[in-house]
Amino acid sequence: MDYAERLTVPLRWWAQGTMLVASLWLAVLAATPGPVAWSATFAALALMIALFVAYGRARVSVGDGELRAGRAHIPLAHVGEVTALEPDEMRRLAGRDADARAHLLLRPYLKRGVRVEVTDPADPTPYWLVSCRRPDRLVSAVRVNRTGPHAG
């Protein structure tokens, strides 16, 4: 694996989620008996943890002649130009200039990413737009793998 990254949720989401659950506990405790408040709080905390872990489970990787973004994967032989995007470009391509046919793996807490052109004529997807923390390293990994020993 030449590049691998898990798009985990940031620490501030965990802190804010914990404060939300604590607020819920306080509100429910004021209106119901203690065991009910603790049960509701435990359920809310478990739900928050499950949601954050599931949302942050997405992976971006390059290796074995493939680019993977979440559950999607594409052989590097069908990857054209790969461009690292700064926050303004990323926001523009994810919003105003977006193509409805594009494959998107976006996370609101990651402001940068890459645009990956798809060159397979049988694929209706014109490009992938993928959030990541280190877009320059992802671009380099795609280029190295495309020309390296695993290239298709």
N, C-alpha and C positions, 0 to 999 in steps of 0.2 A: 504494500500500500504506500503510494507516494504522497498522498494527501488524505487526511481524514479529520473530520471535525463534527462534533455533535452540537446541534444548535440549542443548547440548554438555556432555560430561562435565566435571566440575571438575578443576582442576589436581592436587588431592590424589590422584585416581584414577590419573592419569598417573604421579605420583611413586611411589605404592604398587605399581603395575603394573611399573614399571621396577625397583623393589627386588625384586619377585617374580622377574622374569626374571634379574636378577643373581644371586639365590640359586640359581635353577635352573642357571645357568652354573657356579657354584662347585661344586654337588653333582655335576653331570655331569662336570665337569673332573676331579674327584677319582676318578671311576670309569672314565673312558674317555680315549682319546687326545685331544689338543687339537683337531684338525679336527672330530671328532665333537661335542665340546662346543660349539665355535663354530657348527656347523651347527644343532644343536638349539636353541641360544640365539637364533640368527637366525630360525629358524622360530617359536619362541615369541614373539619380539618382533614379528614380522610379524603373527602371529595376534592379539596384544594390540592392536596398532594398528588392524587391520581391525575388530575387535569394538568398540573404543571409538569409532571414527569412525562405524561403522554405527549404534550405539546412540545416539550424539549427533547424528545426522543429522535427527532429527525436528524439524519446524518447526511453529510456531503463528503464524497470521497472520490478519489481518482486512483485507479490501479487495475492491473490485469486487463488493460486495453479498454476500460470502461469508465464513464463518468456516472456517478450515482448521486441523485438528489432526492432524499426521502425514499419513497418506494419506486420512483422512476429511475431508469438507467438507459444509457445510450452508448453504443460502441464509439470509440474515439475516431474510427474511420468515417463516421457520419457527423463529426463535429467540425464546424468551420471556424470562423474567427471567434476568439474568446477575449472579452474586454472587461477589465476591472473597472468598477463604477464607484465614484464618490457619492456622498449622500444626495447631492442635488440631482445628479444624473439618475440615480436609483429611484428617487421619488418621482421624477418625471416619467421614466419608463414604466413604473408601476401604476401610474395614474393617467395623466393627460395623454401621453403618447403610447399607451398600452395597446397591444394587439390581443383581441379576445381569444385567438387561437394559441397564444403562447402558453408554455408550461411555467407555472409560478411556484416557487418555494420561498415564500417571504415570511419574515419574522419582524414584527414592528420594533423590537428592541435591537435589531441589527440594522444600522443605517447604510452600510456598504454592501456590495455584492458583485456579481458577475453577470454579464449577458453572454450567452453561449448560442452561437448561430448553429442551426440544424441544417445539414446539407443533403440529407436523405430525400430524394425526390418523392418517395412513397409516403413520407411523413408529412401530414398537414400542419405540423407545429413549426412555425418559422424560427423560433428561438426559445431558449430557457432563460428565465430571470431567477437567479438564486441568491438569497441572502447568505452572507458568510462574514466571519470576523477578519479573515486574512485573504482578501481577493487577489492580491498580487501573487501569493504563494499558490493559490488555486490555479491561476492562469499559467504560471510556470510549470506546475505539475501536469496540466493538460498538454502543454507544448512538448515537454520532455517525453511523456508517455506516447504521444502521437508519433514522435520520430524515433522512439527508443525500441528496444527489443520486443515489447509486447504489442507494438503498433499493428493494426489490422491491415 
